[in-house]
Amino acid sequence: FIQDFEPWFYPMGEMYLNAEASYRYELNPITIGRWLSKKVEPYYSHEVPYCDFGVSDIYTAQEQNLSREYAVCAIYQSNKDRRLSGMLLDAIKLLLKLDDAVRDPRVRSLGILTADECASLYAKCVAGVSLSVTNPSRLPFEMLASKLSVIEIYRENNLLDFPEGTIHLAEPSACGIASSILEALSGSKCDSPN
């Protein structure tokens, strides 16, 4: 079961090559997501089957008629370069300058949340940010199920697994991400790229 393109977790070198070599084992792979299936397919002599990103019912079970706050939740994983934590922080700094309704005391880290806590948070927010330069996280799919406007970056890895027109695709820069967040907060339709 392949969950991400793991060679990209390392600089080009021995660890990269070892991770890449693992796709040449005589195994029958299955990936999570369409993009990853296409990414690893050249390593195999056959099509690589995939499963879609699943979402637990707890994200759709939340009361959807609640009044949502003018709030954005964002996935911040500083230990994973592929989640663009520095770019996210720079986008937040820009937001604080561009939108008076987004105030510094409201920006806070909630730490690691349980699935129920995530579902509750998603039900209160207008938009969610989940950035990935490798296989998408499952978290934006949970956000979509919770009726959040979702912001991701505009890259090939994010074009095959999300239903068309469901997410805001931002140029991969702090300015592009901040712009997409503002569009999502204003209720703008999803376009790509922003």
Disulfide bonds with the S-S distance in Angstrom:
none
